Amino acid sequence: MFKRYFIVFLSVAFMLSLYFTVNKPLFSDYADKYELYLKENSSTAGIVNADKYSFPFYFSVKGEACVVKCGDEKKIIGDFNAETVFTEEIKDAVIIYAYSEKIPYEKIVNGKKVNLQIVKRNDVIKVGSPLIYGSF
């Protein structure tokens, strides 16, 4: 009887460790803190702040964003094998809309699929998927 409970315990422990190892933020290579978009993939999504330790506890993530610690937009696009769909310039910011097969989220913008948005303002880069909701 004890052996059976012990095997069940080990199985659950293994599954949990696997879940926490595999389930990490999309932009974990670029930042330590993230904005997560919960329940909806739109501007009405619930937005919560998270870090890499709390990320696995959110089960309804529909997108995310972060301010990049260091790096450049070309590296981010390359890391995701993304293709630039179009760009915009607004005031002092350049906004890049791209699409990558590696990213599970997507939106239609101007009739085109996008799932990676990068905003570069001065020396600050914010990246989001499928889009950045809130401010940038």
Contact map, one row per residue, 1 for C-alpha under 8 A:
1111100000000000000000000000000000000000000000000000000000000000000000000000000000000000000000000000000000000000000000000000000000000000
1111110000000000000000000000000000000000000000000000000000000000000000000000000000000000000000000000000000000000000000000000000000000000
1111111000000000000000000000000000000000000000000000000000000000000000000000000000000000000000000000000000000000000000000000000000000000
1111111100000000000000000000000000000000000000000000000000000000000000000000000000000000000000000000000000000000000000000000000000000000
1111111110000000000000000000000000000000000000000000000000000000000000000000000000000000000000000000000000000000000000000000000000000000
0111111111000000000000000000000000000000000000000000000000000000000000000000000000000000000000000000000000000000000000000000000000000000
0011111111100000000000000000000000000000000000000000000000000000000000000000000000000000000000000000000000000000000000000000000000000000
0001111111110000000000000000000000000000000000000000000000000000000000000000000000000000000000000000000000000000000000000000000000000000
0000111111111000000000000000000000000000000000000000000000000000000000000000000000000000000000000000000000000000000000000000000000000000
0000011111111100000000000000000000000000000000000000000000000000000000000000000000000000000000000000000000000000000000000000000000000000
0000001111111110000000000000000000000000000000000000000000000000000000000000000000000000000000000000000000000000000000000000000000000000
0000000111111111000000000000000000000000000000000000000000000000000000000000000000000000000000000000000000000000000000000000000000000000
0000000011111111100000000000000000000000000000000000000000000000000000000000000000000000000000000000000000000000000000000000000000000000
0000000001111111110000000000000000000000000000000000000000000000000000000000000000000000000000000000000000000000000000000000000000000000
0000000000111111111000000000000000000000000000000000000000000000000000000000000000000000000000000000000000000000000000000000000000000000
0000000000011111111100000000000000000000000000000000000000000000000000000000000000000000000000000000000000000000000000000000000000000000
0000000000001111111110000000000000000000000000000000000000000000000000000000000000000000000000000000000000000000000000000000000000000000
0000000000000111111111000000000000000000000000000000000000000000000000000000000000000000000000000000000000000000000000000000000000000000
0000000000000011111111100000000000000000000000000000000100000000000000000000000000000000000000000000000000000000000000000000000000000000
0000000000000001111111110000000000000000000000000000000100000000000000000000000000000000000000000000000000000000000000000000000000000000
0000000000000000111111110000000000000000000000000000000000000000000000000000000000000000000000000000000000000000000000000000000000000000
0000000000000000011111110000000000000000000000000000000000000000000000000000000000000000000000000000000000000000000000000000000000000000
0000000000000000001111111000000000000000000000000000001100000000000000000000000000000000000000000000000000000000000000000000000000000000
0000000000000000000111111101000000000000000000000001001100000000000000000000000000000000000000000000000000000000000000000000000000000000
0000000000000000000000111111000001000000000000000001001000000001000000000000000000000000000000000000000000000000000000000000000000000000
0000000000000000000000011111000000000000000000000000000000000001000000000000000000000000000000000000001000000000000000000000000000000000
0000000000000000000000001111111000000000000000000000000000000000110000000000000000000000000000000000000000000000000000000000000000000000
0000000000000000000000011111111100000000000000000001000000000000000000000000000000000000000000000000000000000000000000000000000000000000
0000000000000000000000000011111000000000000000000000000000000000000000000000000000000000000000000000000000000000000000000000000000000000
0000000000000000000000000011111100000000000000000000000000000000011111100000000000000000000000000000000000000000000000000000000000000000
0000000000000000000000000011111111000000000000000000000000000000011110000000000000000000000000000000000000000000000000000000000000000000
0000000000000000000000000001011111000000000000000011000000000000000000000000000000000000000000000000000000000000000000000000000000000000
0000000000000000000000000000001111100000000000001111000000000000010000000000000000000000000000000000000000000000000000000000000000000000
0000000000000000000000001000001111110000000000001110000000000001111000000000000000000000000000000000000000000000000000000000000000000000
0000000000000000000000000000000011111000000000111100000000000001110000000000000000000000000000000000000000000000000000000000000000000000
0000000000000000000000000000000001111100000001111100000000001111100000000000000000000000000000000000000000000000000000000000000000000000
0000000000000000000000000000000000111111100011110000000000001111000000000000000000000000000000000000000000000000000000000000000000000000
0000000000000000000000000000000000011111100011110000000000011110000000000000000000000000000000000000000000000000000000000000000000000000
0000000000000000000000000000000000001111100011000000000000011100000000000000000000000000000000000000000000000000000000000000000000000000
0000000000000000000000000000000000001111110111000000000000000100000000000000000000000000000000000000000000000000000000000000000000000000
0000000000000000000000000000000000001111111110000000000000000110000000000000000000000000000000000000000000000000000000000000000001000000
0000000000000000000000000000000000000001111110000000000000000000000000000000000000000000000000000000000000000000000000000000000000001000
0000000000000000000000000000000000000000111110000000000000000000000000000000000000000000000000000000000000000000000000000000000000001100
0000000000000000000000000000000000000001111111000000000000000000000000000000000000000000000000000000000000000000000000000000000000000000
0000000000000000000000000000000000001111111111100000000000000000000000000000000000000000000000000000000000000000000000000000000000000000
0000000000000000000000000000000000011111000111110000000000000000000000000000000000000000000000000000000000000000000000000000000000000000
0000000000000000000000000000000000111100000011111000000000000000000000000000000000000000000000000000000000000000000000000000000000000000
0000000000000000000000000000000000111100000001111100000000000000000000000000000000000000000000000000000000000000000000000000000000000000
0000000000000000000000000000000011110000000000111110000000000000000000000000000000000000000000000000000000000000000000000000000000000000
0000000000000000000000000000000011110000000000011111111000000000000000000000000000000000000000000000000000000000000000000000000000000000
0000000000000000000000000000000111000000000000001111111000000000000000000000000000000000000000000000000000000000000000000000000000000000
0000000000000000000000011001000110000000000000000111111100000000000000000000000000000000000000000000000000000000000000000000000000000000
0000000000000000000000000000000000000000000000000111111100000000000000000000000000000000000000000000000000000000000000000000000000000000
0000000000000000000000000000000000000000000000000111111111000000000000000000000000000000000000000000000000000000000000000000000000000000
0000000000000000000000111000000000000000000000000111111111000000000000000000000000000000000000000000000000000000000000000000000000000000
0000000000000000001100110000000000000000000000000001111111100000000000000000000000000000000000000000000000000000000000000000000000000000
0000000000000000000000000000000000000000000000000000011111100000000000000000000000000000000000000000000000000000000000000000000000000000
0000000000000000000000000000000000000000000000000000011111111000000000000000000000000000000000000000000000000000000000000000000000000000
0000000000000000000000000000000000000000000000000000000111111000000000000000000000000000000000000000000000000000000000000000000000000000
0000000000000000000000000000000000000110000000000000000001111100000000000000000000000000000000000000000000000000000000000000000000000000
0000000000000000000000000000000000011110000000000000000001111111000000000000000000000000000000000000000000000000000000000000000000000000
0000000000000000000000000000000000011111100000000000000000011111000000000000000000000000000000000000000010000000000000000000000000000000
0000000000000000000000000000000000011100100000000000000000001111100000000000000000000000000000000000000010000000000000000000000111100000
0000000000000000000000001100000001111000000000000000000000001111110000000000000000000000000000000000000000000000000000000000000111010000
0000000000000000000000000010000001110000000000000000000000000011111000000000000000000000000000000000000000000000000000000000011110110000
0000000000000000000000000010011011100000000000000000000000000001111100000000000000000000000000000000000000000000000000000000011100000000
0000000000000000000000000000011001000000000000000000000000000000111110000000000000000000000000000000000000000000000000000001111000000000
0000000000000000000000000000011000000000000000000000000000000000011111100000000000000000000000000000000000000000000000000001111000000000
0000000000000000000000000000011000000000000000000000000000000000001111100000000000000000000000000000000000000000000000000000000000000000
0000000000000000000000000000010000000000000000000000000000000000000111110000000000000000000000000000000000000000000000000000000000000000
0000000000000000000000000000010000000000000000000000000000000000000111111011000000000000000000000000000000000000000000000000000000000000
0000000000000000000000000000000000000000000000000000000000000000000001111111000000000000000000000000000000000000000000000000100000000000
0000000000000000000000000000000000000000000000000000000000000000000000111111100000000000000000000000000000000000000001010000100000000000
0000000000000000000000000000000000000000000000000000000000000000000000011111110000000000000000000000000000000000000000000000000000000000
0000000000000000000000000000000000000000000000000000000000000000000000111111111000000000000000000000000000000000000000000000000000000000
0000000000000000000000000000000000000000000000000000000000000000000000111111111100000000000000000000000000000000000000000000000000000000
0000000000000000000000000000000000000000000000000000000000000000000000001111111111110000000000000100000000000000000000000000000000000000
0000000000000000000000000000000000000000000000000000000000000000000000000111111111000000000000000000000000000000000000000000000000000000
0000000000000000000000000000000000000000000000000000000000000000000000000011111111000000000000000000000000000000000000000000000000000000
0000000000000000000000000000000000000000000000000000000000000000000000000001111111000000000000000001011000000000000000000000000000000000
0000000000000000000000000000000000000000000000000000000000000000000000000000111111100000000000000001110000000000000000000000000000000000
0000000000000000000000000000000000000000000000000000000000000000000000000000111111110000000000000111100000000000000100000000000000000000
0000000000000000000000000000000000000000000000000000000000000000000000000000100011111000000000000111000000000000000000000000000000000000
0000000000000000000000000000000000000000000000000000000000000000000000000000100001111110000000011110000000000000000000000000000000000000
0000000000000000000000000000000000000000000000000000000000000000000000000000000000111110000000011110000000000001010000000000000000000000
0000000000000000000000000000000000000000000000000000000000000000000000000000000000011111000000011100000000000000000000000000000000000000
0000000000000000000000000000000000000000000000000000000000000000000000000000000000011111100001111000000000000000000000000000000000000000
0000000000000000000000000000000000000000000000000000000000000000000000000000000000000111110001110000000000000000000000000000000000000000
0000000000000000000000000000000000000000000000000000000000000000000000000000000000000011111111100000000000000000000000000000000000000000
0000000000000000000000000000000000000000000000000000000000000000000000000000000000000001111111100000000000000000000000000000000000000000
0000000000000000000000000000000000000000000000000000000000000000000000000000000000000000111110000000000000000000000000000000000000000000
0000000000000000000000000000000000000000000000000000000000000000000000000000000000000000111111000000000000000000000000001100000000000000
0000000000000000000000000000000000000000000000000000000000000000000000000000000000000000111111100000000000000000000000111100000000000000
0000000000000000000000000000000000000000000000000000000000000000000000000000000000000011110111110000000000000000000000111000000000000000
0000000000000000000000000000000000000000000000000000000000000000000000000000000000000011110011111000000000000000000011110000000000000000
0000000000000000000000000000000000000000000000000000000000000000000000000000000000011111000001111100000000000000000011100000000000000000
0000000000000000000000000000000000000000000000000000000000000000000000000000000000011110000000111110000000000000011111000000000000000000
0000000000000000000000000000000000000000000000000000000000000000000000000000100001111100000000011111000000000000011110000000000000000000
0000000000000000000000000000000000000000000000000000000000000000000000000000000001111000000000001111100000000000111100000000000000000000
0000000000000000000000000000000000000000000000000000000000000000000000000000000111100000000000000111111000000000011100000000000000000000
0000000000000000000000000000000000000000000000000000000000000000000000000000000011000000000000000011111100000000000000000000000000000000
0000000000000000000000000000000000000000000000000000000000000000000000000000000110000000000000000001111100000000000000000000000000000000
0000000000000000000000000100000000000000000000000000000000000000000000000000000100000000000000000001111111000000001100000000000010000000
0000000000000000000000000000000000000000000000000000000000000000000000000000000000000000000000000000111111000000000000000000000000000000
0000000000000000000000000000000000000000000000000000000000000110000000000000000000000000000000000000001111100000001000000000000011000000
0000000000000000000000000000000000000000000000000000000000000000000000000000000000000000000000000000001111110000111000000000000011000000
0000000000000000000000000000000000000000000000000000000000000000000000000000000000000000000000000000000011111000111000000000000001100000
0000000000000000000000000000000000000000000000000000000000000000000000000000000000000000000000000000000001111111110000000000000000000000
0000000000000000000000000000000000000000000000000000000000000000000000000000000000000000000000000000000000111111110000000000000000000000
0000000000000000000000000000000000000000000000000000000000000000000000000000000000000000000000000000000000011111000000000000000000000000
0000000000000000000000000000000000000000000000000000000000000000000000000000000000000000000000000000000000011111100000000000000000000000
0000000000000000000000000000000000000000000000000000000000000000000000000000000000001000000000000000000000011111110000000000000000000000
0000000000000000000000000000000000000000000000000000000000000000000000000000000000000000000000000010000001111011111000000000000000000000
0000000000000000000000000000000000000000000000000000000000000000000000000000000000001000000000001111000001111001111110000000000001000000
0000000000000000000000000000000000000000000000000000000000000000000000000000000000000000000000001111001011100000111110000000000011100000
0000000000000000000000000000000000000000000000000000000000000000000000000000000001000000000000001111001000000000011111000000001111100000
0000000000000000000000000000000000000000000000000000000000000000000000000000000000000000000000111100000000000000011111100000001111110000
0000000000000000000000000000000000000000000000000000000000000000000000001000000000000000000000111000000000000000000111110000111100000000
0000000000000000000000000000000000000000000000000000000000000000000000000000000000000000000011110000000000000000000011111000111000000001
0000000000000000000000000000000000000000000000000000000000000000000000001000000000000000000011100000000000000000000001111111110000000000
0000000000000000000000000000000000000000000000000000000000000000000000000000000000000000000111000000000000000000000000111111100000000000
0000000000000000000000000000000000000000000000000000000000000000000000000000000000000000000110000000000000000000000000011111000000000000
0000000000000000000000000000000000000000000000000000000000000000000000000000000000000000000000000000000000000000000000011111100000000000
0000000000000000000000000000000000000000000000000000000000000000001100000000000000000000000000000000000000000000000000011111110000000000
0000000000000000000000000000000000000000000000000000000000000000001100011000000000000000000000000000000000000000000001111011111000000000
0000000000000000000000000000000000000000000000000000000000000000111100000000000000000000000000000000000000000000000001110001111100000001
0000000000000000000000000000000000000000000000000000000000000000111100000000000000000000000000000000000000000000000111100000111110010000
0000000000000000000000000000000000000000000000000000000000000011110000000000000000000000000000000000000000000000000111000000011111110000
0000000000000000000000000000000000000000000000000000000000000011100000000000000000000000000000000000001011000000001110000000001111110000
0000000000000000000000000000000000000000100000000000000000000011000000000000000000000000000000000000000011100000011110000000000111110000
0000000000000000000000000000000000000000000000000000000000000010100000000000000000000000000000000000000000100000001110000000000111111000
0000000000000000000000000000000000000000000000000000000000000001100000000000000000000000000000000000000000000000000010000000001111111111
0000000000000000000000000000000000000000011000000000000000000000000000000000000000000000000000000000000000000000000000000000000000111110
0000000000000000000000000000000000000000001000000000000000000000000000000000000000000000000000000000000000000000000000000000000000011111
0000000000000000000000000000000000000000000000000000000000000000000000000000000000000000000000000000000000000000000000000000000000011111
0000000000000000000000000000000000000000000000000000000000000000000000000000000000000000000000000000000000000000000000100000010000010111
